[in-house]
């Protein structure tokens, strides 16, 4: 194909140069942060030696490298590295000062994932599918002796969700939205069922602050995913509000003092907190103006927590909150080279009717030049997300801004089968039911051609998608 006209290519390049790096792992003293960044074109590990300090690149090359854990004493990082998008990551140890990495496990065609580092830093627990490609076995590496032994070899798609002392909460994946929870005793390697063995639901479980208590994120109890406290011999207690929104994620800090959870409110992320001992709501630290907030990654001593936030006109930024002083400090701010943030387009949340009358939600990026409603209608690009168990969310999107800046209206529907709208919506396209709702795609085009006509002229439509959206 001929080269793209520079007048077209340069604005796209400028928008794709908008850079931000969210989150990170903070040292116990709050003086350093390690984070992942794709500023070089490949994800690598970086270090900051203080708020707004110049980042130092610790890893490089063609292998995408990401942080998996910081040791309890801060003496080493566990990182994952994958080459050429093979999706067969290996695990390595990296010094906080950088330098050559030490291979923990990396073999061709084998996947390896970190589960956790023991509290004393001696043992590293990880899983691989080396023995069987369709199963993951749990291994333990001893840093003192250099020996590795098997912890769990029973066939299954196993992963660690949480640990406390010698007790481990294991997840066994059955399907995309179906898993089981088991408790493993590391001393005698005994296994006990906890949740999900008699249900086709999804469970995320953590040890609570009280003995015998579990914090449970599931849609088993209701149409929407809620956060619960399960305690032997006591009634189950709902912790998140009874609203028509999912709780998309949650975490509890290592000292079991604070619980952080994020509610997916029609595609917007809202952060909330609970006191882990009383399970009562806590006030979230004040953040700069934002539309979405998430985070809660906390140091093992419980003093520092990292929070991230963004908006349609502001890429992700990160602050570190010091629970001892009550102060929040910005560590990184996003870069918008040659981009006027005030000219960026914020999406509106709208709906269109399916042929059976069901309103289908869609985010619409409408440039100011297309909002007047006079003259010839602007061309429209409809973008369908992948998954299928996924959802287009609000927040900063350079992808969306590229189209809006070029004069297109970008439409991003969350057709039936998307997450975030309850179990009925999620399951609406399962199996043979998909034929009944795949028409949500055509109905979007029909609606746009009629409702968005101007002067009797229908807008030109283009469609884009990848994975399930393709």
N, C-alpha and C positions, 0 to 999 in steps of 0.2 A: 504493500500500500504506500501511497505517497506520504511524505512527512506531514505531520499536523502543522497547520498554520501557527506560527509563534504567537499571534494575537489570541489564539485559542489555548495553546499549550501553557503559556507563561502564567496566566491567572490560576490555572489548575495546579501548576507546580508550586506557586506561592501558597495556595490553600493547603496543599499536602505537606508543606514545610511547617505548618502549625504544630508545635511540639509541646507535650506535657508528659510528666511521669508521675503517676499517682502512687500513694501508699509507700511502704517501705518497712524495713525491720530496724528498730532502734536499739542501741546498746543500753545496758542497765543504768548507766550514768547519764543517759540522755545527750551525750556529746557527739555521737556518730549515728549515721543512718546508712543502710545499704538498700539499694533499690534496683529494679529492672528498668531499662530504657532502650528504645529502638531508634535512637537518634542517628545511629550509624547505618540503619537499614536492617540490622539484625539485633534481636534482643541480647543485651549484655548486662553484666553486673557492674554497678557503679557505687561509689562511696562518697558521702558528704561528711566533712568534719565540722559541722555546725550549721545553724540556720542560714540559708541563702549563700552558703559557701560554694566555691567552684567545684563541681562534681569531678571526681577522679575515676577514670575507667579502669576496672580491675580485670576484665576478661575481654577477649577479642577474637577475631577470626571469623570463619564462615559458620561455625556452629552456634545455633541459638542457645543461649545460656540464661538460666533463671534461678533465683534464690529459692531454696526450699526450707532452710532453717538456719538460725544462728545458734551456736552452742550455748549452754547455760552460762559458761564463764566468758563468753565472747572471744574465745581463742581461735575458732574456726567457723567457716560457713559450709553448709552442705548445699551444693548447686547441682542442677540438672542440665545436661547438654545433649542437643539433638542436631544431627547433620542433615542438611538438604531436605528438610521437611519429611524425613523418613518416619517420624512418629515412633522411633525406637530410642527414647532418651536413656542416657546412662547417668550415674551419680558420681560426683567428685567432691573432694575436700579442698577448700580454698582458704588461705590465710587472709585475715582482715587487711593486711598491708598489700595484698596482691601477690604476684609471682606465679610460678608454675603450679598447676593444680595436681592433686594426687588422685588417681583413679580409685574409686571405691568399687564400682561395678559398671561395666559397659561392654556389651557383646553384640555383634551384628545380628539383626533380626530379633532382638530381645528387648522387651520393655522393662524398665526399672523405675520405681517410684518410692520416694521417701515416705515413711509413715511417722516416725518421731525419733528424737534424740533423748536418751534417758536423762533424768534430772542431774545425775552426776557427770554427764557428758561422756561416760565410758562406752556406752552401747549405742549403736545406730541401727534402728529397725527399718527394714525396707522390704518391698515385695517385687517379685519378678515373675515373668511367664516363661522362664528358661526351660523348665521341665515339660510343660504343656503350653502350647500357644493359646489355648482356650481357658486357662486357669492361672491364678496368681498364688504363689507360695510366699509365706512370710519368713524372712531371715533376720538374723541378728549378727552384726559385726562388732567384734571386741577391739577397741582401739589400742588397748594395752598389749594384747597378744597377737593381734592381726588375724585371728581366727574368725571364721563365719560358721554359724550353725543354723539348722532349720528350726523354726518355731512352729509353723503350721504348714503342712503339706497336703491336707485334705483338699481334693479338687473343688474349685469354686472361684468366683470372681471376688476375692476378698480384699478389703482395705480397712485400715484403722480409722475410726471416727474420733476416738478419744482414749486417753489413758490416765490412770491415777495410781501411782505406786506400781504394784504388780498386776493390777487389773486393767484389762484392755477391752474397749468396746469395738467389736468388729462389724463391718457391714458386708453382707453377701448380696451382690447384685443379681437380681433375677431378670429384670427387664428395665427399659428406660425409666419407668416410673413405678418400679416394684423392687423392694429389697427386704432383707431380713437383718435383724440385729442380734448378735451373739456376744456373750461375755467370756473372755479368755483369761485364765489364770496363768501367768508366766512362770510360776514356780512349778506347778505340776502339769501344765498344759491342758488342763481340763476345760471343757466348753459347756456353757449353759445357754439355752435360748432366752432371749429377753423380749423382743417384739417382732411382729410381722410374720411369724411362722404360720399363722392361720389366717392371713389377710393378703390381699393384693393391693397394698398401699406403699407409699414411699415414706421413709423414716430417716430423720437426722437426729442423733441422740448424743447428749453430753452428760457427764456426771454433774450432779448439782452440788450445792454447798453442803447440804445435809446428808448424813449417812443414809444409804438406801434410796436416795432421790435421783431421778433422771429428769433432765430437761429434754423435751421431745417436740420436734417440728414435724407435723404430719397433716395430711388431709383426711386421715382415717376417721376422725371424729366429726367432720363437717364437710360442707361443700367446698369451703376454702381452706387453705393451709393455715393452721394456727400453731401458736407456741403454747405448750402445756407443761405442767409439772406432774410427773408420775411418782408416787410414793407408795411403797408397799403398805397395805392396810389402811390407806387413806383414799378418799375420793380424788379423782383426777381434777386438777385445777387449771382452768384456762388462764393464760398469762397475757396474751395479746387481745386487743379489742375485738368484739364481735361485729365486724364490718365486712362488707362485700369486697374485700381485698385479701390477697395472699400475703403472708409473711414469707419473703423470698429467701432469707438467710438469717442465721444467728450465730453467736459465739459467746463463750464465757472465758474470762481470763484465767491464768494459771493458778492464781491464789483463790479462785472461786469467790470473788468479791463483787464483780459486775457482769451483767449480761447485756449484750448488745444485739439488737435485731433491726432488720430493715423491712419495711412494709412496701409492697409494690402497689401503689395507688394509681391504677389506670395507666401504668407505664412510668410513673415518677417514683423515685426512691426516697423514702422518709425514714430517718434514723430515730430509734428510741432506745431507752436503757432501763434496766431493772436492777435493784439491789439484790444480789444473789442470796443473801441470808433471809431477807423478809419477802422477796419477790414483789416488792412494791416499786412503782415507777420512780425513776431518777431523772433529774434534769440533764439534758444533753448539753455539753459545752457549746457556747455561742460560736457560730461560724460566720464568716463573711456572707454576704448575700448569695443565695444559691437556689437552685431548683431541685437538685438531687444531692443527697449526702449518704455516705456509707463509711465503713471502717470499724475501728475498735481494736485493731491489732495492738496488744498491750505487752510491755516488757514483763518478764517473769516476776520481777519484784513488785509489779502492779503500779509503778509510779507514772509511767509515760504511756500514752495511747496515741496512735496515728489515726487521723480522720481525713477523708477526702471529700471533695464536693465539686460540682460543675453546674453548668447551665447551657442553654442553647447558644449563648454568645460568649461563653467563658469555658475554655478547656479545663480539665481536671487540675486541681491544686491540692496541696497537702499541708496540714498543720499538725503539730505535736502538742498535746495537752499534758501539762504537768499537774497531776492530781494533788500534789503536796502544796504547790503555790497557787493553784487555780488559774494559771495563765496558759494561753494557747499561743504558739509561735509558728509563723509561716516558715516552712523550710524550702519550698520551691514554688515558683510562680511560672505559669505557662508563657511560651513565646509565640507571638503572632506577627512574624516578619511581613511587612508590607500589607497587613490586613487591618482594616478598620473594624474593630469589634462592634461598634455601634451600627454598622451596616449589615451585620450578620442577621439571618432570618430566624426567628423563633417559631417553632411549629405550633399549630393549633390542633387540639384534639377534637375530631369531628367523626361523624358516622355516615354510612350509606346503607340503604335497605337491601337485604338479600331478597330473592324472589318469594320467600315464605314470610317476609315482613321482619325478619330478625335484623336489628341494627348491628352493623359490623364496624368496630372502631378503626379509625385510621388517623395517623399523624400526617399533617399537611404543612409542608414548607412552601409558603406563598410569597414570592418577592413583592416588594412594594409596588413595582411597576405592573404587577398582575392583580393587585388587590382592588383596583379602581372599578373594574367591571365594565369598562367601556371599550369599544373598538374590537379588534380581533382577539380572540382568547389566546392566552399563552399556551405553548405546548406543555404536555403533562408526561412525566415519567412515573410509572407505578412500580414500586420496588417491593417484592415479596421476600420475607425473611426465610432462613433455613430452619432446620430442626428435624422433624416437625415440632417437637416439644421445645419451642422457643417463642420469643416475643420481641417485636421492635419496641425499644424503650426510648423515653425522652432523654435529653442530655446533649452534650456537644457532639457533633458529627461533621468532620471535615468532608466526608462523602456527601452528606446532604447539602452542605454549603456550596460545594462545587456546582451542583445542578442549579441551586437557587441563584448563585452569583451569575450564572450564564443565562438566566432568564427563563428557566424551566420551573414549573410547579412540581415538587416531588411529593408523591403520595405513598405512604407506608402502611398498608392495612395489616391488622392482626385477625386474619380469617379464623373460622372455627378450626380447632385443633391447636391453637396457640396456647401458651401458658399464661397465667396471670389473671384468668377470668373464671376460675372455678373448675371443678371436675367435669361438669356437664359439657362445658365449652371445650375443655382439653380432650375429652373422649369422643367428641362429636364426629371426628373423621377416622375413627379406628376401624380397621377391616373394611367390610363391605359398606359401612356408613360413609366412607370417603366419597363414593360416587354421588351421594346425596348432597354433599356440601362443597365439593370441588367447584361447584357453580358459583361459590362466593367470589371466585376470581373473575368470571365473566360478568357477574352482576356489578362488579366495581366498574368495569369498562362501560357497561350500559348506563349506569348512573352518571358517570362523568360526561358522557357524550350528550346527555339530555340536560342535567341540572346545571352544567357549567357552560352551556351554549351562550354565545354573545352575538347579538344581531343576527340570530338564526344560524350561526356558524358553530359547529361542534369543535372542540379542541382536538388537535392532533395528539394521539396517545402512543407512548412507547412503554414497553414492559421489560423489567430487569429482575433477575434473581439468580441465586446460586444454591447449590446443595438442594434441599427440599424445595426451596423457592424457585429453583430452575426447572 
